[in-house]
Amino acid sequence: MKNFVKLIEIELYKIKHHKLSRILFLSYFILLSGIALIAAIRFNLGNIEVHLAEQGIFNFPYIWHFNTWVADFLTFFLLIIVVSMVTNEYTYRTVKQNLIDGLTKKEFVLSKFYFLIVLSLLATVFVFVISFILGLIYSDFTSSGIIFKDSYFLLAFFLKLLGIFSLIMFLGFLFKRAAIALSFFFIWLIVEGILYGILRWKIFNKEIAEQITQFFPYTSIKNLLPEPISRLNAAKNIGKQIGEDIAKFEGIPVQNFIIVVIWIVIFLYFSHKLLLKRDL
């Protein structure tokens, strides 16, 4: 525990003195607070007017699913912080200095990973607080059994953040340049999408394609937070009118969590291996 605190303090000191990271960090949490503004959104779908607040988006337990999904759209702000945290060590040549000051290469990588855990936890707690307050204000259901029924979405959100951060950390160690690491990240998203399309339309069908691609790094992480819109009453009603049967949501399979945990371990392992093999 003492070593954990020491390594976290090192990373927090670096973030504190990095202006861009401070701005991005503050922007993320300010925008995250804007979830409450969703209550005012109204839009028309054909002859149907949809007012999101009236569709139960702030009802327990649905709010856990919806708010974590919305918060996930802001993850890019934190991605820049994470990739900068790694690549700046090479840009300013502080990797070698940290090792001279007494950190082992294992501790150096762990200091980054521990920070990712804290960052993911901070974001998750913030979403929990916002969701809990909004739920108490707007939800039609406030019994204790209902309030925390689907709160496992918070765990999914935490693990998704940690998974995506671990991936971008690995890319930072691999390429040592933030722009290249982020570019490769987005290229990889496209590659996974193309592979899914080939498997679905050219080789197999949708079901088999999804069974295969669920093991892909980004797809497995993305699968932790499926879209919640189809669970809204308005979406179900629209589906009936256009002849589409919107299937009942059955939760997140346990295997999704396991796959992401395995990828996190892989990213951490190879980040350490990269550092071990390089002459600093």
C-alpha positions as CSV (number, residue, x, y, z in Angstrom):
1,M,0.0,0.0,0.0
2,K,2.9,2.3,0.9
3,N,4.5,1.7,-2.5
4,F,1.1,2.3,-4.2
5,V,0.7,5.7,-2.6
6,K,4.3,6.6,-3.4
7,L,3.9,5.8,-7.1
8,I,0.6,7.6,-7.3
9,E,2.1,10.7,-5.8
10,I,4.8,10.7,-8.4
11,E,2.2,10.7,-11.3
12,L,0.0,13.3,-9.6
13,Y,2.9,15.6,-9.3
14,K,3.6,15.3,-13.0
15,I,0.0,15.8,-13.9
16,K,-0.2,18.8,-11.6
17,H,2.6,20.5,-13.5
18,H,1.3,19.7,-17.0
19,K,-1.1,22.5,-18.0
20,L,-2.9,20.7,-20.9
21,S,-3.7,17.7,-18.6
22,R,-5.1,20.1,-15.9
23,I,-7.3,21.8,-18.5
24,L,-8.5,18.5,-20.0
25,F,-9.2,17.0,-16.6
26,L,-11.3,20.0,-15.5
27,S,-13.1,20.1,-18.9
28,Y,-14.0,16.5,-18.6
29,F,-15.7,16.8,-15.2
30,I,-17.4,20.1,-16.1
31,L,-18.9,18.5,-19.2
32,L,-19.8,15.4,-17.2
33,S,-21.8,17.6,-14.9
34,G,-23.8,18.6,-18.0
35,I,-25.6,15.3,-18.0
36,A,-28.4,17.0,-16.0
37,L,-29.1,19.2,-19.0
38,I,-30.3,16.2,-21.0
39,A,-33.6,16.5,-19.1
40,A,-34.4,19.6,-21.3
41,I,-33.9,17.8,-24.6
42,R,-36.9,17.5,-26.9
43,F,-36.9,16.3,-30.5
44,N,-39.3,15.0,-33.1
45,L,-39.3,11.6,-34.8
46,G,-41.8,11.8,-37.5
47,N,-45.1,12.7,-35.9
48,I,-43.8,11.7,-32.5
49,E,-42.4,14.2,-30.0
50,V,-39.9,12.8,-27.7
51,H,-39.0,14.5,-24.4
52,L,-36.2,12.5,-22.8
53,A,-37.0,13.4,-19.3
54,E,-40.5,12.0,-19.7
55,Q,-39.2,8.7,-21.1
56,G,-37.7,7.7,-17.7
57,I,-34.0,8.3,-18.4
58,F,-33.5,9.4,-14.8
59,N,-35.5,6.6,-13.4
60,F,-33.8,4.0,-11.2
61,P,-32.4,1.6,-12.2
62,Y,-32.2,2.7,-15.9
63,I,-30.2,5.8,-15.0
64,W,-27.1,3.7,-14.2
65,H,-27.1,2.4,-17.8
66,F,-27.9,5.7,-19.5
67,N,-25.6,8.0,-17.6
68,T,-22.5,5.7,-17.9
69,W,-23.2,5.4,-21.6
70,V,-23.4,9.2,-22.0
71,A,-20.3,9.7,-19.8
72,D,-18.4,7.3,-22.1
73,F,-18.6,9.8,-25.0
74,L,-16.3,12.1,-23.0
75,T,-13.6,9.6,-22.5
76,F,-11.5,11.2,-25.3
77,F,-10.5,14.0,-22.9
78,L,-9.0,11.5,-20.5
79,L,-7.4,9.5,-23.3
80,I,-5.3,12.6,-24.2
81,I,-4.2,12.9,-20.6
82,V,-3.2,9.2,-20.5
83,V,-1.2,9.1,-23.7
84,S,0.5,12.4,-22.9
85,M,1.4,11.0,-19.4
86,V,3.3,8.2,-21.1
87,T,4.8,9.9,-24.2
88,N,5.9,13.0,-22.3
89,E,8.3,10.8,-20.4
90,Y,10.1,10.2,-23.7
91,T,9.7,13.7,-25.1
92,Y,11.2,15.3,-22.0
93,R,13.6,12.3,-21.4
94,T,12.4,11.8,-17.8
95,V,12.1,8.0,-18.1
96,K,15.9,7.6,-17.6
97,Q,15.8,10.2,-14.8
98,N,13.1,8.3,-12.9
99,L,15.1,5.1,-13.2
100,I,18.2,6.9,-12.0
101,D,16.2,8.3,-9.0
102,G,15.5,4.8,-7.9
103,L,12.4,3.5,-9.7
104,T,12.6,0.1,-11.3
105,K,11.2,-0.3,-14.8
106,K,8.4,-2.4,-13.2
107,E,7.6,0.4,-10.7
108,F,7.7,2.9,-13.5
109,V,5.0,1.0,-15.5
110,L,3.0,0.3,-12.4
111,S,3.0,4.0,-11.5
112,K,1.3,4.7,-14.8
113,F,-1.2,1.8,-14.3
114,Y,-2.0,2.8,-10.7
115,F,-2.8,6.3,-12.0
116,L,-5.1,4.8,-14.6
117,I,-7.0,2.9,-11.8
118,V,-7.3,6.1,-9.8
119,L,-8.5,8.1,-12.8
120,S,-11.0,5.5,-13.7
121,L,-12.3,5.3,-10.2
122,L,-12.6,9.1,-9.9
123,A,-14.7,9.3,-13.1
124,T,-16.9,6.3,-11.9
125,V,-17.5,7.9,-8.5
126,F,-18.4,11.2,-10.1
127,V,-20.9,9.5,-12.4
128,F,-22.3,7.6,-9.4
129,V,-22.8,10.9,-7.4
130,I,-24.5,12.7,-10.4
131,S,-26.7,9.7,-11.2
132,F,-27.7,9.1,-7.6
133,I,-28.7,12.8,-7.1
134,L,-30.6,13.0,-10.4
135,G,-32.3,9.7,-9.6
136,L,-33.4,10.9,-6.2
137,I,-34.8,14.0,-7.8
138,Y,-36.5,12.7,-11.0
139,S,-37.0,9.0,-10.6
140,D,-40.5,7.6,-10.1
141,F,-39.0,4.6,-8.2
142,T,-36.9,5.2,-5.1
143,S,-37.1,2.0,-3.1
144,S,-33.7,0.6,-2.0
145,G,-34.2,-2.6,-4.0
146,I,-34.8,-0.6,-7.2
147,I,-32.2,2.1,-6.7
148,F,-29.2,-0.2,-6.9
149,K,-30.6,-2.9,-9.1
150,D,-28.5,-2.2,-12.2
151,S,-25.6,-0.4,-10.5
152,Y,-23.2,-3.0,-12.0
153,F,-23.1,-0.6,-15.0
154,L,-20.8,1.5,-12.8
155,L,-18.4,-1.5,-12.7
156,A,-18.7,-1.9,-16.4
157,F,-18.0,1.8,-16.9
158,F,-14.9,1.6,-14.6
159,L,-13.6,-1.5,-16.4
160,K,-14.2,0.1,-19.8
161,L,-12.2,3.2,-18.8
162,L,-9.4,1.1,-17.4
163,G,-9.4,-1.1,-20.5
164,I,-9.2,1.8,-23.0
165,F,-6.7,3.6,-20.8
166,S,-4.5,0.5,-20.7
167,L,-4.7,0.1,-24.4
168,I,-3.6,3.8,-25.0
169,M,-0.9,3.4,-22.4
170,F,0.5,0.5,-24.3
171,L,0.4,2.4,-27.6
172,G,2.2,5.3,-25.9
173,F,5.0,3.0,-24.8
174,L,5.0,1.4,-28.3
175,F,5.2,4.6,-30.4
176,K,6.6,7.1,-27.8
177,R,4.7,9.9,-29.6
178,A,1.2,11.0,-28.6
179,A,0.1,11.9,-32.2
180,I,1.2,8.6,-33.6
181,A,-0.3,6.6,-30.7
182,L,-3.7,8.3,-31.0
183,S,-3.6,8.0,-34.8
184,F,-2.9,4.2,-34.6
185,F,-5.7,3.9,-32.0
186,F,-8.3,5.3,-34.4
187,I,-6.9,3.4,-37.3
188,W,-7.3,0.2,-35.2
189,L,-10.9,1.1,-34.5
190,I,-11.5,1.2,-38.3
191,V,-9.6,-2.0,-38.8
192,E,-11.8,-3.8,-36.3
193,G,-14.9,-2.4,-38.0
194,I,-13.7,-3.6,-41.4
195,L,-12.9,-7.1,-40.1
196,Y,-16.4,-7.2,-38.5
197,G,-17.9,-6.3,-41.9
198,I,-15.9,-8.9,-43.8
199,L,-16.9,-11.6,-41.2
200,R,-20.5,-10.6,-41.3
201,W,-21.2,-9.9,-45.0
202,K,-18.6,-12.0,-46.8
203,I,-17.7,-15.0,-44.7
204,F,-20.3,-15.7,-42.0
205,N,-23.4,-14.0,-40.6
206,K,-24.1,-11.4,-37.9
207,E,-24.2,-13.9,-35.0
208,I,-20.9,-15.7,-35.9
209,A,-19.2,-12.3,-36.6
210,E,-20.2,-11.0,-33.2
211,Q,-19.0,-14.2,-31.5
212,I,-15.6,-13.8,-33.1
213,T,-15.1,-10.0,-32.8
214,Q,-16.1,-10.0,-29.1
215,F,-12.5,-11.1,-28.5
216,F,-11.0,-8.1,-30.4
217,P,-9.4,-5.6,-28.0
218,Y,-11.5,-2.5,-28.7
219,T,-14.7,-4.4,-29.5
220,S,-14.5,-6.3,-26.2
221,I,-14.1,-3.0,-24.3
222,K,-16.9,-1.4,-26.3
223,N,-19.2,-4.3,-25.5
224,L,-19.1,-3.5,-21.8
225,L,-21.6,-0.6,-22.3
226,P,-24.2,-1.5,-24.9
227,E,-26.4,1.4,-26.1
228,P,-29.4,2.0,-23.8
229,I,-31.7,4.0,-26.2
230,S,-33.6,0.9,-27.3
231,R,-34.7,0.4,-23.7
232,L,-36.6,3.7,-23.6
233,N,-40.4,3.4,-24.0
234,A,-40.3,5.8,-26.9
235,A,-37.9,3.7,-28.8
236,K,-40.0,0.6,-28.2
237,N,-43.1,2.3,-29.4
238,I,-41.4,3.6,-32.5
239,G,-40.0,0.1,-33.1
240,K,-43.6,-1.3,-33.1
241,Q,-44.8,1.3,-35.5
242,I,-42.1,0.6,-38.1
243,G,-42.4,-3.1,-37.6
244,E,-39.1,-3.7,-35.8
245,D,-39.0,-5.9,-32.7
246,I,-36.7,-4.4,-30.2
247,A,-35.4,-7.2,-28.0
248,K,-35.5,-7.1,-24.3
249,F,-32.2,-6.1,-22.7
250,E,-30.8,-9.0,-20.7
251,G,-27.8,-7.4,-19.1
252,I,-24.0,-7.6,-19.7
253,P,-22.6,-11.2,-20.0
254,V,-20.0,-12.0,-17.4
255,Q,-17.7,-13.2,-20.2
256,N,-17.5,-9.5,-21.4
257,F,-15.9,-8.5,-18.1
258,I,-13.5,-11.5,-18.2
259,I,-12.3,-10.7,-21.7
260,V,-11.6,-7.1,-20.9
261,V,-9.7,-8.0,-17.7
262,I,-7.5,-10.4,-19.8
263,W,-6.8,-7.6,-22.3
264,I,-5.9,-5.2,-19.5
265,V,-3.3,-7.8,-18.2
266,I,-2.0,-8.2,-21.7
267,F,-1.6,-4.4,-22.2
268,L,0.2,-4.1,-18.9
269,Y,2.5,-7.0,-19.5
270,F,3.6,-5.8,-22.9
271,S,4.0,-2.2,-21.7
272,H,6.5,-3.6,-19.2
273,K,8.2,-5.8,-21.8
274,L,8.7,-2.8,-24.1
275,L,10.3,-0.8,-21.4
276,L,12.6,-3.7,-20.4
277,K,13.9,-4.3,-24.0
278,R,14.5,-0.6,-24.8
279,D,17.9,1.1,-24.2
280,L,17.0,4.2,-22.4
